[in-house]
Amino acid sequence: MSATPASATGGDTVTTAVPARLDRLPWSRWHWMIVIGLGTVWILDGLEVTIVGNVAGRLAEEGSGLDITAAQVTGVAAALYVAGACSGALFFGWLTDRYGRKKLFMITLVVYLGATAMTALSFESWWFFLFRFLTGFGIGGEYAAINSAIDELIPSLHRGRVDLIINGSYWLGAIGGALLSVVMLDTDIFPKDLGWRLSFALGVVLGLVVLLVRRHVPESPRWQFIHGRGEEAEELVSSVEREIEAEKGTKLPPPAGEITIHQRKSIGFGLIAKTVFGRYPRRATLGLSLFIGQAFLYNAITFGFGTILITFFDVPTGSTGYYFAVIAAGNFLGPLLLGRLFDTVGRRIMISGTYLLSGLLLFGTAWLFDRGSLTATTLTACWCVVLFFASAGASSAYLTVSEIFPMETRAMAIAFFYALGTAAGGISGPLIFAGLTESGVVGDTVLAFQIGAGLMCAAGLVAAFLAVNAERRSLEDIAEPLSAVRDDRSQVTPSGTP
C-alpha cells in the first residue's frame, strides 16, 4: 500500500489492493471461523423470539409468576422488543461506522446477554417489558455490526449465499426455541413459574459460548484502511493469505486491481443522508420496500402463530412448539437451498421472485383459512411453503442494503433501513396482529394475512424494477467509496447513478 502526504483535511491518500485481495481468496477455514463467530447470533435471536411467542400462553396463566396477558406478550412486549431493536440498530450502527465492526459486535452481544438474563428474573410485567426492549436494543446493534462485517470479509463470489444462509440461521434458533419450549412448558418437569425462566437462561449460556468464539474474529480490513489504519489492514490480509496458502498448498493469484482513497476518521450524518437519499434514491426506495414487506410479515405473523393455534384449533399451550419447529425448518431451508441462486441466477430475479411468490402463496393460505378448509396441521404446512420463499427474500433484504451503499455508510445504512422498515412493519405489525388474532374472529385473522401478503407482493414489484445486479461484484464496484479519489487525486463527485 502506498500513501501520499496528509491533506488539509488531516488524512493520507492511500492506494491499496486490500479489497481485491479479500475478494480473490478461496473458501477456507478462516472463512468458516468468520461465519461461526458472527452468524451464530442469529440463532440466538431466533431462540429469543420463538420462546416469547410460545410461552405467551403460559405467562398469561395463573401461577406463572407474572401478572400479564397473552396479548401483552405477543403485542406490547413484542413491539417493545422491535422498538428496542430499531433504536439499537441506529445507535450502534453509527458507532460501528465510526469505531469499527469488531468493537461493536462484541459490545452489542454483551448488551443482549445482560438483558436476556434480566428477562429471566422478571417479577413484574414492567420489568419484563423493560428488558425485552433492552434485549432488542442489543440485537438491533448486532444486525448493523454483523451484516457490515460479514459482507466486507466474505469473497464476492460467495457473498450472496453466505449472507442469506447466515441471516436464515435465525430459524435454527427458532427450531431450538420451539422444541425447548415444549420441554420447558411441561409442568410435569418444571413448575409454571420456572420453565419459561430457564428458557431465557439457556439463551444466555449459548450467548456466552458465541462470545468466546467471536473474540477471534478480526476487524474488517476494509474499515481499517479507510479509517487511517492501513498498515493493520495490510498485515491482517497478509497473514490470512499465508494461512490460506498453507491450507490449500498453492500460491494465490494476483489481485485484480487497486483502489485509491482519502483516509478519514469519521463520516457525518449529513453526508450519509445525502449519499443514501441524494446519490442513490432508487436504491433507498428498494431498501425501504424490502424491509417493510418482510418486517410486517415476520414480526406480525410469527409473534402470533402460537396464539392462532390455541385460539382457532384448540392446540394445547405446551404443544405449539412442535408446529412452530416445522415452519422454522421451512424458513431455514429456504435460504439454504435458494441462496446459491442469488449468486448465479442473479439478485433481481431471485429477490423479486421470492417476495412475489411468498405473497401470492400467503393470499392463498388466507383464502383457505377463511373457508375453514385448514386444520392446525395443514395451516402449518401452508406456512412452511410460504416461509420457504419468504425467508430467502427477507434475508436478501439485509444483503441488499449491506452491499448497495458505499463502504463508509454501510453499517448506518443497514441500521437506518432496518429501523425504518421494522418500525413501520415490526412495531405496528405485532400490535395490530395481536388484537386481530385475540378477537377469535376468522375474518380478522384473514385480514392480517392479506395485509402481510400485499406488502410482500408490493416489495417484490419494486425489486423487479429497482434491484441492483450485485452478484459476484466487489463492494467497491457496486458502490464506490465516498473516500475514493480519481487518478488525478481529485475527490470523487457523486454521479447520481442508480
C-alpha positions as CSV (number, residue, x, y, z in Angstrom):
1,M,0.0,0.0,0.0
2,S,1.4,3.4,-1.0
3,A,0.5,6.7,0.6
4,T,0.8,10.4,-0.2
5,P,1.3,13.1,2.4
6,A,-1.7,14.2,4.6
7,S,-4.0,16.6,3.0
8,A,-5.5,19.7,4.6
9,T,-8.4,17.7,6.0
10,G,-6.0,15.6,8.0
11,G,-5.9,12.2,6.2
12,D,-3.5,10.4,3.9
13,T,-4.4,9.5,0.3
14,V,-3.5,5.8,0.0
15,T,-3.6,3.2,-2.8
16,T,-4.4,-0.3,-1.7
17,A,-5.3,-3.7,-3.1
18,V,-6.9,-5.0,0.1
19,P,-10.5,-5.3,-1.3
20,A,-9.3,-7.2,-4.4
21,R,-7.1,-9.4,-2.2
22,L,-10.0,-10.3,0.0
23,D,-12.4,-11.0,-2.9
24,R,-10.0,-13.4,-4.7
25,L,-9.5,-15.6,-1.6
26,P,-10.8,-19.2,-2.0
27,W,-13.1,-20.5,0.7
28,S,-11.1,-21.7,3.7
29,R,-11.2,-22.5,7.4
30,W,-10.7,-18.8,8.1
31,H,-14.0,-18.0,6.4
32,W,-15.7,-20.7,8.4
33,M,-14.4,-19.0,11.6
34,I,-16.0,-15.8,10.4
35,V,-19.3,-17.5,9.7
36,I,-19.4,-19.3,13.0
37,G,-18.2,-16.3,15.1
38,L,-20.6,-13.8,13.5
39,G,-23.5,-15.8,12.1
40,T,-24.4,-17.7,15.3
41,V,-26.0,-14.6,16.9
42,W,-28.9,-15.0,14.5
43,I,-29.6,-18.4,16.1
44,L,-29.9,-16.6,19.5
45,D,-32.3,-14.1,18.0
46,G,-34.5,-16.8,16.7
47,L,-34.3,-18.6,20.0
48,E,-35.4,-15.4,21.8
49,V,-38.4,-14.5,19.6
50,T,-39.7,-18.1,19.4
51,I,-39.5,-18.6,23.1
52,V,-41.5,-15.5,23.7
53,G,-44.2,-16.5,21.1
54,N,-44.5,-19.9,22.6
55,V,-44.5,-19.0,26.3
56,A,-47.1,-16.3,25.8
57,G,-50.0,-18.6,26.8
58,R,-48.1,-19.9,29.8
59,L,-47.1,-16.4,31.0
60,A,-50.8,-15.5,31.0
61,E,-51.8,-18.4,33.2
62,E,-52.2,-18.1,36.9
63,G,-49.1,-19.2,38.8
64,S,-46.6,-18.1,36.1
65,G,-45.1,-15.5,38.4
66,L,-46.1,-12.6,36.2
67,D,-49.4,-10.7,36.0
68,I,-49.6,-10.4,32.2
69,T,-51.9,-11.4,29.4
70,A,-51.0,-13.3,26.2
71,A,-51.9,-10.3,24.1
72,Q,-49.5,-8.2,26.1
73,V,-46.7,-10.7,25.5
74,T,-47.3,-11.0,21.7
75,G,-48.4,-7.4,21.3
76,V,-46.8,-4.9,23.8
77,A,-43.7,-6.9,24.7
78,A,-43.1,-7.9,21.0
79,A,-43.5,-4.3,19.9
80,L,-41.1,-3.1,22.6
81,Y,-38.6,-5.7,21.5
82,V,-38.7,-4.5,18.0
83,A,-38.7,-0.8,19.1
84,G,-35.5,-1.6,21.1
85,A,-34.0,-3.3,18.0
86,C,-34.7,-0.2,15.9
87,S,-33.2,2.1,18.4
88,G,-30.2,-0.2,19.0
89,A,-29.6,-0.5,15.2
90,L,-29.4,3.3,14.8
91,F,-27.3,3.9,17.9
92,F,-24.8,1.1,17.4
93,G,-24.9,1.4,13.6
94,W,-23.4,4.9,13.9
95,L,-20.8,3.7,16.4
96,T,-20.0,0.8,14.1
97,D,-19.1,3.0,11.2
98,R,-17.1,5.3,13.5
99,Y,-15.3,2.9,15.8
100,G,-15.1,-0.3,13.8
101,R,-17.0,-3.6,13.4
102,K,-15.1,-5.7,16.0
103,K,-15.6,-3.4,19.0
104,L,-19.3,-3.1,18.4
105,F,-20.2,-6.7,17.6
106,M,-18.6,-7.5,21.0
107,I,-20.4,-4.8,22.9
108,T,-23.8,-5.5,21.4
109,L,-23.6,-9.2,22.3
110,V,-22.8,-8.3,25.9
111,V,-25.8,-5.9,26.0
112,Y,-28.0,-8.8,24.6
113,L,-26.7,-11.3,27.2
114,G,-27.3,-8.9,30.1
115,A,-30.8,-8.0,29.1
116,T,-31.8,-11.7,28.4
117,A,-30.5,-12.7,31.9
118,M,-32.6,-9.9,33.5
119,T,-35.7,-11.1,31.5
120,A,-35.4,-14.5,33.1
121,L,-35.6,-12.8,36.5
122,S,-38.8,-10.9,35.7
123,F,-41.1,-10.4,38.7
124,E,-43.5,-7.7,37.4
125,S,-44.8,-7.0,33.9
126,W,-43.0,-3.7,33.7
127,W,-39.6,-5.4,34.4
128,F,-40.4,-7.9,31.6
129,F,-41.3,-5.1,29.2
130,L,-38.1,-3.1,30.1
131,F,-35.7,-5.9,29.4
132,R,-37.5,-7.1,26.3
133,F,-36.8,-3.6,25.0
134,L,-33.1,-3.8,26.1
135,T,-32.7,-7.3,24.6
136,G,-34.0,-5.9,21.3
137,F,-31.6,-2.9,21.7
138,G,-28.6,-5.3,21.7
139,I,-30.0,-7.4,18.9
140,G,-30.6,-4.3,16.7
141,G,-26.9,-3.3,17.2
142,E,-25.9,-6.9,16.1
143,Y,-27.7,-6.5,12.8
144,A,-25.8,-3.4,11.9
145,A,-22.4,-4.6,13.1
146,I,-22.6,-8.2,11.9
147,N,-24.0,-7.7,8.4
148,S,-21.5,-5.0,7.6
149,A,-18.6,-7.2,8.9
150,I,-19.8,-10.3,7.1
151,D,-20.1,-8.7,3.7
152,E,-16.7,-6.9,4.0
153,L,-14.9,-10.2,4.9
154,I,-16.6,-12.7,2.6
155,P,-15.3,-13.0,-1.1
156,S,-17.6,-11.6,-3.7
157,L,-18.1,-15.0,-5.3
158,H,-19.8,-16.3,-2.2
159,R,-21.2,-13.2,-0.6
160,G,-24.8,-13.7,-1.6
161,R,-25.3,-17.2,-0.4
162,V,-23.3,-16.8,2.7
163,D,-25.2,-13.7,3.8
164,L,-28.5,-15.4,3.1
165,I,-27.6,-18.6,5.0
166,I,-26.3,-16.6,8.0
167,N,-29.4,-14.5,8.2
168,G,-31.5,-17.6,7.7
169,S,-29.8,-19.3,10.6
170,Y,-32.2,-17.3,12.7
171,W,-34.5,-20.2,12.1
172,L,-32.2,-22.8,13.5
173,G,-32.6,-20.9,16.8
174,A,-36.4,-20.8,16.1
175,I,-36.4,-24.6,15.9
176,G,-34.4,-24.9,19.1
177,G,-36.7,-22.4,20.8
178,A,-39.8,-24.2,19.7
179,L,-38.6,-27.6,20.8
180,L,-37.1,-26.1,24.0
181,S,-40.4,-24.5,24.9
182,V,-42.2,-27.9,24.7
183,V,-39.9,-29.2,27.4
184,M,-39.8,-26.1,29.5
185,L,-43.5,-25.7,29.5
186,D,-44.1,-29.3,30.6
187,T,-45.4,-28.8,34.1
188,D,-44.6,-32.5,34.9
189,I,-40.9,-31.4,34.5
190,F,-40.8,-27.8,35.6
191,P,-43.2,-25.6,37.7
192,K,-45.2,-23.0,35.8
193,D,-43.1,-20.1,37.2
194,L,-39.7,-21.8,36.4
195,G,-39.8,-23.4,33.0
196,W,-40.0,-20.1,31.0
197,R,-37.3,-18.5,33.1
198,L,-34.9,-21.4,32.3
199,S,-35.6,-21.0,28.6
200,F,-34.3,-17.4,28.7
201,A,-31.4,-18.5,30.9
202,L,-30.3,-21.1,28.3
203,G,-30.1,-18.3,25.7
204,V,-27.6,-16.6,28.0
205,V,-25.4,-19.7,28.2
206,L,-25.4,-20.1,24.4
207,G,-24.5,-16.4,24.0
208,L,-21.5,-16.8,26.3
209,V,-20.2,-19.6,24.0
210,V,-20.7,-17.3,21.0
211,L,-18.8,-14.5,22.8
212,L,-15.8,-16.8,23.3
213,V,-15.7,-17.7,19.6
214,R,-16.2,-14.2,18.5
215,R,-13.0,-13.0,20.2
216,H,-11.0,-14.5,17.3
217,V,-13.0,-12.7,14.5
218,P,-10.8,-9.8,13.2
219,E,-11.7,-6.2,12.4
220,S,-12.8,-5.5,8.8
221,P,-9.6,-4.6,6.7
222,R,-11.9,-2.5,4.5
223,W,-12.9,-0.4,7.5
224,Q,-9.3,-0.2,8.7
225,F,-7.7,1.2,5.5
226,I,-10.3,3.9,5.2
227,H,-10.0,5.0,8.8
228,G,-6.3,5.5,8.9
229,R,-5.2,2.0,9.9
230,G,-3.9,0.9,6.6
231,E,-0.8,-0.9,7.9
232,E,-3.0,-3.0,10.2
233,A,-5.2,-3.9,7.2
234,E,-2.2,-4.9,5.2
235,E,-0.8,-7.1,8.0
236,L,-4.1,-8.8,8.6
237,V,-4.8,-9.6,5.0
238,S,-1.2,-10.8,4.5
239,S,-1.5,-13.2,7.5
240,V,-4.8,-14.6,6.1
241,E,-3.2,-15.1,2.7
242,R,-0.3,-17.0,4.2
243,E,-2.7,-19.2,6.3
244,I,-4.9,-20.0,3.2
245,E,-1.8,-20.7,1.0
246,A,-0.6,-23.2,3.6
247,E,-4.0,-24.8,3.9
248,K,-4.5,-25.1,0.1
249,G,-0.9,-25.9,-0.7
250,T,-0.8,-23.4,-3.6
251,K,0.0,-19.8,-4.3
252,L,-2.9,-17.3,-4.6
253,P,-3.4,-15.5,-7.9
254,P,-2.6,-11.8,-8.0
255,P,-5.4,-9.4,-7.0
256,A,-7.5,-7.9,-9.8
257,G,-6.7,-4.2,-9.0
258,E,-6.2,-1.4,-6.6
259,I,-8.2,1.5,-5.2
260,T,-7.1,4.9,-4.1
261,I,-8.9,6.5,-1.2
262,H,-8.5,9.5,1.1
263,Q,-8.5,8.3,4.6
264,R,-10.9,9.8,7.2
265,K,-11.7,9.1,10.8
266,S,-15.5,9.5,10.6
267,I,-18.4,10.3,8.4
268,G,-21.1,12.8,9.4
269,F,-24.8,12.1,9.4
270,G,-25.4,14.8,6.8
271,L,-23.1,13.2,4.3
272,I,-24.6,9.8,5.0
273,A,-28.1,11.1,4.4
274,K,-27.0,13.0,1.3
275,T,-25.4,9.9,-0.1
276,V,-28.2,7.4,0.6
277,F,-31.1,9.7,-0.5
278,G,-29.5,12.1,-2.8
279,R,-27.0,9.9,-4.7
280,Y,-29.0,6.7,-4.5
281,P,-32.7,7.4,-4.3
282,R,-33.7,4.4,-6.3
283,R,-31.7,2.1,-4.0
284,A,-33.1,3.8,-1.0
285,T,-36.7,3.1,-2.2
286,L,-35.7,-0.5,-2.8
287,G,-34.2,-1.0,0.6
288,L,-37.2,0.6,2.4
289,S,-39.7,-1.5,0.4
290,L,-37.9,-4.8,1.1
291,F,-37.7,-4.1,4.8
292,I,-41.3,-3.0,5.3
293,G,-42.6,-6.1,3.5
294,Q,-40.6,-8.7,5.3
295,A,-40.8,-6.9,8.7
296,F,-44.6,-6.8,8.7
297,L,-44.9,-10.4,7.6
298,Y,-42.5,-11.9,10.1
299,N,-43.0,-9.7,13.1
300,A,-46.8,-9.7,12.8
301,I,-47.3,-13.4,11.9
302,T,-44.6,-15.3,13.7
303,F,-45.1,-13.5,17.0
304,G,-48.8,-14.6,17.0
305,F,-48.5,-18.1,15.4
306,G,-48.9,-19.9,18.8
307,T,-52.0,-17.7,19.6
308,I,-53.6,-18.7,16.3
309,L,-53.1,-22.4,17.0
310,I,-54.6,-22.1,20.5
311,T,-57.5,-19.8,19.6
312,F,-58.7,-21.4,16.4
313,F,-57.6,-25.0,16.6
314,D,-57.5,-25.7,20.4
315,V,-53.9,-26.7,20.3
316,P,-52.6,-27.0,23.9
317,T,-50.2,-24.3,25.1
318,G,-47.4,-26.8,25.6
319,S,-47.7,-28.3,22.1
320,T,-47.4,-25.2,19.9
321,G,-43.7,-25.6,19.8
322,Y,-44.0,-28.7,17.6
323,Y,-45.9,-26.8,15.0
324,F,-43.5,-23.8,15.1
325,A,-40.5,-26.1,14.7
326,V,-41.9,-27.3,11.4
327,I,-42.4,-23.8,9.9
328,A,-39.0,-22.8,11.3
329,A,-37.4,-25.7,9.4
330,G,-39.1,-24.4,6.2
331,N,-37.7,-21.0,6.9
332,F,-34.1,-22.2,7.2
333,L,-34.3,-24.5,4.2
334,G,-35.3,-21.5,2.0
335,P,-32.0,-19.5,2.3
336,L,-30.0,-22.7,2.5
337,L,-31.3,-24.2,-0.8
338,L,-32.0,-21.0,-2.7
339,G,-29.0,-19.0,-1.6
340,R,-26.7,-20.2,-4.3
341,L,-29.2,-18.9,-7.0
342,F,-28.7,-15.3,-5.7
343,D,-25.1,-15.6,-6.8
344,T,-25.8,-17.4,-10.1
345,V,-29.3,-16.6,-11.4
346,G,-28.9,-13.1,-10.0
347,R,-30.2,-10.7,-7.4
348,R,-33.1,-9.1,-9.3
349,I,-34.8,-12.2,-10.4
350,M,-34.4,-14.0,-7.1
351,I,-35.3,-11.1,-4.8
352,S,-38.4,-10.2,-6.7
353,G,-39.4,-13.8,-7.3
354,T,-39.2,-14.8,-3.6
355,Y,-41.1,-11.8,-2.5
356,L,-43.9,-12.2,-5.1
357,L,-44.2,-15.9,-4.7
358,S,-44.4,-15.9,-0.9
359,G,-47.0,-13.1,-1.1
360,L,-49.2,-14.9,-3.6
361,L,-49.0,-18.1,-1.6
362,L,-49.9,-16.2,1.6
363,F,-53.0,-14.9,-0.2
364,G,-53.9,-18.5,-1.0
365,T,-53.5,-19.5,2.6
366,A,-55.7,-16.7,3.8
367,W,-58.4,-17.8,1.4
368,L,-58.3,-21.4,2.6
369,F,-58.3,-20.2,6.3
370,D,-61.3,-18.0,5.6
371,R,-63.2,-21.0,4.1
372,G,-62.5,-23.1,7.1
373,S,-60.6,-25.6,5.0
374,L,-57.5,-25.8,7.2
375,T,-56.5,-27.7,10.3
376,A,-53.6,-26.9,12.6
377,T,-51.5,-29.4,10.6
378,T,-52.5,-28.1,7.1
379,L,-52.2,-24.5,8.2
380,T,-48.7,-25.3,9.4
381,A,-47.9,-27.0,6.1
382,C,-49.1,-23.9,4.1
383,W,-47.0,-21.6,6.3
384,C,-44.0,-23.9,5.8
385,V,-44.2,-23.4,2.0
386,V,-44.9,-19.7,2.2
387,L,-42.0,-19.1,4.5
388,F,-39.6,-21.2,2.5
389,F,-39.7,-18.5,-0.1
390,A,-40.3,-15.6,2.2
391,S,-37.3,-16.4,4.4
392,A,-34.9,-16.2,1.4
393,G,-36.5,-12.9,0.4
394,A,-36.3,-11.5,3.9
395,S,-32.7,-12.5,4.2
396,S,-31.9,-10.8,0.9
397,A,-33.2,-7.5,2.3
398,Y,-30.2,-7.4,4.7
399,L,-27.9,-8.5,1.9
400,T,-29.2,-5.7,-0.4
401,V,-28.8,-2.7,1.9
402,S,-25.5,-4.0,3.1
403,E,-23.9,-4.1,-0.4
404,I,-25.6,-1.3,-2.4
405,F,-24.3,1.7,-0.5
406,P,-20.7,3.0,0.0
407,M,-18.4,1.4,2.5
408,E,-18.4,4.4,4.8
409,T,-22.1,4.3,5.2
410,R,-22.7,0.6,5.3
411,A,-23.5,-0.1,9.0
412,M,-25.6,3.1,9.2
413,A,-27.5,2.2,6.0
414,I,-28.3,-1.2,7.4
415,A,-29.4,0.3,10.7
416,F,-31.5,3.0,9.0
417,F,-33.4,0.7,6.7
418,Y,-33.8,-1.9,9.3
419,A,-35.1,0.6,11.8
420,L,-37.4,2.4,9.5
421,G,-38.8,-0.6,7.8
422,T,-39.1,-2.6,11.0
423,A,-40.7,0.4,12.8
424,A,-43.3,0.5,10.1
425,G,-44.0,-3.2,9.9
426,G,-42.4,-4.7,13.0
427,I,-43.9,-2.4,15.7
428,S,-47.4,-1.8,14.1
429,G,-47.5,-5.5,13.0
430,P,-47.5,-7.2,16.4
431,L,-49.8,-4.6,17.9
432,I,-52.3,-5.0,15.1
433,F,-52.0,-8.7,14.7
434,A,-52.3,-9.4,18.5
435,G,-55.6,-7.6,18.5
436,L,-56.9,-9.3,15.4
437,T,-56.0,-12.8,16.5
438,E,-57.2,-12.3,20.1
439,S,-60.6,-11.4,18.8
440,G,-61.2,-15.0,17.8
441,V,-62.9,-13.8,14.6
442,V,-61.7,-15.7,11.5
443,G,-62.2,-12.6,9.3
444,D,-59.8,-10.5,11.5
445,T,-57.0,-13.0,11.1
446,V,-57.6,-13.3,7.4
447,L,-57.2,-9.5,7.1
448,A,-53.9,-9.7,8.9
449,F,-52.7,-12.4,6.5
450,Q,-53.8,-10.3,3.5
451,I,-52.0,-7.2,4.7
452,G,-48.8,-9.1,5.1
453,A,-49.2,-10.8,1.7
454,G,-50.0,-7.4,0.0
455,L,-46.9,-5.8,1.3
456,M,-44.7,-8.7,0.3
457,C,-46.1,-8.5,-3.3
458,A,-45.6,-4.8,-3.4
459,A,-42.0,-5.1,-2.3
460,G,-41.5,-7.8,-5.0
461,L,-42.7,-5.5,-7.7
462,V,-40.4,-2.7,-6.5
463,A,-37.4,-5.2,-6.6
464,A,-38.4,-6.3,-10.1
465,F,-37.7,-2.7,-11.3
466,L,-35.1,-1.4,-8.9
467,A,-33.0,-4.3,-7.7
468,V,-29.2,-4.0,-8.3
469,N,-27.3,-6.7,-10.2
470,A,-24.7,-7.1,-7.4
471,E,-23.9,-10.8,-7.8
472,R,-20.2,-11.6,-7.9
473,R,-19.2,-8.0,-8.0
474,S,-16.9,-6.3,-5.4
475,L,-18.5,-4.0,-2.9
476,E,-16.4,-1.1,-4.3
477,D,-17.6,-1.8,-7.8
478,I,-21.3,-1.9,-6.7
479,A,-21.0,1.4,-4.7
480,E,-17.8,3.4,-5.0
481,P,-16.5,4.5,-1.5
482,L,-17.1,8.2,-0.7
483,S,-13.4,8.4,0.1
484,A,-12.3,7.1,-3.3
485,V,-10.2,9.5,-5.4
486,R,-9.6,9.6,-9.2
487,D,-6.2,9.1,-10.7
488,D,-5.7,12.8,-10.7
489,R,-6.2,12.8,-6.9
490,S,-9.4,14.8,-7.2
491,Q,-12.2,13.7,-4.8
492,V,-14.9,11.6,-6.4
493,T,-18.0,13.5,-7.3
494,P,-21.3,11.7,-6.8
495,S,-22.7,10.8,-10.2
496,G,-26.3,10.2,-9.2
497,T,-26.3,6.8,-10.9
498,P,-28.8,4.3,-9.6
